[in-house]
């Protein structure tokens, strides 16, 4: 009886996941998100769930006149202590959208593992910052890339055509 009940719960969860996937696919292919999704799908580590999470967390991009404002909104910017005599950068502020920070760091880790450009950026930063801070720095760079791609409506300069085509086929 217990196994049968557990299997019924698993079946119910699978059905709910299918409904969620259908709704996300519908939302990602209708206005106003369709153009934004096609631009962000070119970034490594960005699938439909990541893209929709990022777009939902950012909201209206016109609120951010500069990428620094978006970085500050996400909490991925370094806090700064500037007394006039001393200038120090510290940890990230962590003020802002927690889910945006989390999803961008996860996407950054995937980009580091699979994309040569982001891997080279990480390898340049990692000896000086350490593994975790370098991954957060890549997440910040990805967010700045998102701002530029969506604001200027341009494709990712470092996109690998075969991988982007594979994402569209999925």
N, C-alpha and C positions, 0 to 999 in steps of 0.2 A: 504494500500500500504506500509506504514512504517513497519508494522509487517512482511509483506511478505519479504521486503528487509532485515530486521534484521535476519529473519530466514534463508535467503540465505547466509548471512555473517556467521552465526553460522555453517551452513552446510559446507561451504568452509573451515572454521577453523578446524572443525572436520576431514575433509578429509586430511588437511595438517598435523594434529597431528597423524593420522594413518600412513601417509607416513614417518613421523619422527620416530615413534615407529618401523616401519618395518626396516628402515635404521639402527637404533641403534641396533636392534636385530641382523641384518646381520653383522654389524661391531663387535659386541661383541662375535660372534661365529666363526669368521674367524681369521687366524693368522695375526699379532702376539698377538692380544689381548685375544684370547680365554683362554689361560692358566691363564693370569692375572685376567680375569673376574671371573673365577671359584674360584680363591683364595680369591678375595675380596668380593665375594658374601656371604661369611661366616660371614662377619662382620655385627653387628647389625646397622641398619640404612642405609645400602648400597643396593640399587637396581641398575638397569641397568643405569638409568640416572645419579645417583651419581657416579657410578663407571666410566662411560665413561667421565664424567666431570673431575674427579680426574686424570684419566690416560691421558687425553688430556692436562691438566694443568701441570702435571709432565713431560710428554714426556719420554725421554730415562732415565731410572732410574740409569743406570751406571754412569751418570754424578755426582751422589751423593755418594761418597765413605763411608759416615757415615750418620746416621739419623739426626744428628745435622745440616748437610748441607741442607738436605731437609726441616727441620723445618725453617731454616733461609731463604730458598728460598720461603717458603710459607708466611713468615711474622708472624708466630705464636710464635716465640721465644721472650723471654723477652729482652728488651734493658737493658744494663748494664752500670753503671757509676762506673769506677774504677780509682781513682786518686792516688792510692798508700796508702793513709791514710783512705779513705772511699771506701766501696764497697756497691753499691745499685743496686737492680734490680728494673726496672720500668715496664711500660706498654709494651705490645707486640709492635714490631717494625712496623707492618703493611706495611713493604716493601716486595713486592713480589706479587704473584698472588692473586688478590682480590677474584676472583670466587672460588679459591681453599680454601681460608680461610672461605668464606661464606658457601660453601657446607659442609665443615668438621664440622663447628659449628652446622649446621642443623642436620647432621648425629649424632653428639655427643649428641644433645638434644634428638634425637630419641633413641639412645643407653641408655641414662640415664633413660628414661621412660620405656624401655622394657627389658633391660638385667640386670640380678642381679649383674654381675661382675662390669659393668660400673656404675651401680647405687651405689654400695658400694664405688667405687673410688670417685664418685661425693660427696657422703655423708661425706667422710673423708675430702675432700677439702673445701666443701661449708661453714662450720662454720668459717674457717680462711680467705677464699678469698672472700666470697660472691657468689651469684648465677651466675652472668654473668662471672666472672673470672674463676670460677670452671668449667663452661661449656667450656670455651676456653681452659682450661688446659686439659680437657678430649679430646677435638678436637686435641690438640697437641699429646696426648698419642695415639690417633687413627692413626695419621699420622706416628708416630714412628712404630706402629704395622704394618701399610701398608708397610713401608720400609722393615721391617724384613720379613714379609710374602712373598713379591715379590722378595727380594734379595736371601733369603734362600730357596724359593719355598716350604714353609711349611704351613700347615693349621693353622688356628687360634686355640690357646690353649683353649680359653674360649667360643668357638662356642657351641651353643645348637643345637644338631643334628636335632630335630624336626622342628625347625624354619628354618634351612638351607634347609632341604628337602622341606619344603613348598615353599620357594623361587624358588627352581628349578622346582616346579610344575607349577608355575605361568607363 
